[in-house]
Amino acid sequence: MKRVSLLFTLALATGFASQAAAAETLKTVKDRGMLSCGVSQGLPGFSNPDDKGNWTGLDVDICRAVAAAIFDDPTKVKFVPLSAKDRFTALQSGEIDVLSRNTTWTLSRDTSLGANFAGVTYYDGQGFLVKKSLKVNSALELNSASVCVQTGTTTEQNLADYFKGNNMKYEVIAFANADEAVKAYESGRCDVFTTDVSGLYAERLKLANPADHVVLPEVISKEPLGPMVRHGDDQWFDIVKWTLFAMISAEEFGVTQKNVDEMAKSDKPDLKRAFGTDGNLGEQLGLTKDWFSRIIKAVGNYGEAFDRDVGAGSKLGIARGLNNLWNKGGIQYAPPIR
């Protein structure tokens, strides 16, 4: 009995020790003086570098917002470009602190990768891009088509499910990264390119004649995209999660980059809690009282980021749709800051 009790005590101690070791991401980031953020290898609107190496996009803005919450400086981010295949290993190994790389939240990823999704930055779905010259108006007309896809994504399984469900045949032509798949599609090696609809709009911009290609109307899957963090550090999980929620809440409150200082003077209870003039919610996260202000000053609210990166103010021009706020016809929704 004593031996069993001793083994149990040792097991508990080991478990607590490993949790303590894992639960130091915020300290690691602060000591380093920089957030390490995993992003794509170049996807306009989400994470894309210009010719000078300056990164922009919705996924990039999430990481800049986290850096602003911690350091009051959105530039303290090292962006690590990762392929779809390598992105999870980089997170698991500790090479990056957060993965913000147009990644779909699924049950298997939630349970098998040792990671947590911190929310949904973009509600997406898989679609198809075809040349207008094919005169195809629906994905249901793609029987016997050859389809270019990127490996290491949810795309292949969705593709198989859709074609099987509609009793259609197809040929998969798979590539290690999106650039290779798009080049193959443009050169005529396949009839169709498939990925998330947001990705189709982004990749179409890279084609020699974007107007010669059309995104078909069918959306064949649910692809909620969001940032990931490692299991075992609840404080870090909370920080990344509530950074996103702060951006969404700010839009709902009407707080923008331009009016944030004026809105911080409000006597409304929900705004006083958010801005830290009532309570200590920032400190509960392990941050400062002005964490909310820091985020909005750095990147704006969710609507501002969406418009700038992928919406009406961007080259992609994607409509808000499902990504509108819950009280404006969409499903974007943040828990209350209280």
Number of C-alpha atoms within 10 A of each C-alpha: 6 7 8 9 10 11 12 12 12 12 12 12 12 12 12 12 12 12 15 12 12 15 19 16 22 19 11 13 17 14 9 10 14 19 26 22 28 29 31 25 18 22 24 27 26 26 24 21 18 10 7 6 9 9 19 20 22 26 30 25 25 27 31 26 31 28 28 25 25 24 20 20 18 23 15 18 20 16 23 16 18 19 18 20 14 11 22 22 13 18 22 17 10 13 14 23 24 29 28 29 27 26 26 23 21 14 8 8 16 14 11 8 14 14 21 21 24 23 20 23 23 23 21 22 21 21 24 24 25 25 19 13 9 10 10 14 15 13 20 14 11 19 14 12 15 19 25 28 27 24 18 16 14 18 19 19 9 19 22 14 13 16 17 12 9 10 10 15 13 15 13 16 18 17 16 14 16 24 16 15 22 26 17 21 24 20 9 12 15 21 20 24 26 24 24 24 23 22 21 21 23 21 22 21 14 14 15 9 10 13 11 12 16 19 21 16 13 15 16 17 17 15 22 17 23 24 27 27 27 25 19 19 19 17 16 24 23 15 21 25 22 21 24 26 24 26 26 24 26 25 17 18 14 12 23 22 17 11 12 20 15 10 18 19 12 13 12 10 12 15 22 17 19 26 25 19 17 14 14 17 21 19 13 13 18 15 17 18 21 19 26 29 25 25 29 27 21 20 22 26 27 28 21 18 19 26 19 20 25 23 18 14 14 15 15 22 16 19 13 19 14 15 21 20 20 13 10 13 12 14 14 21 17 20 10 10 13 12
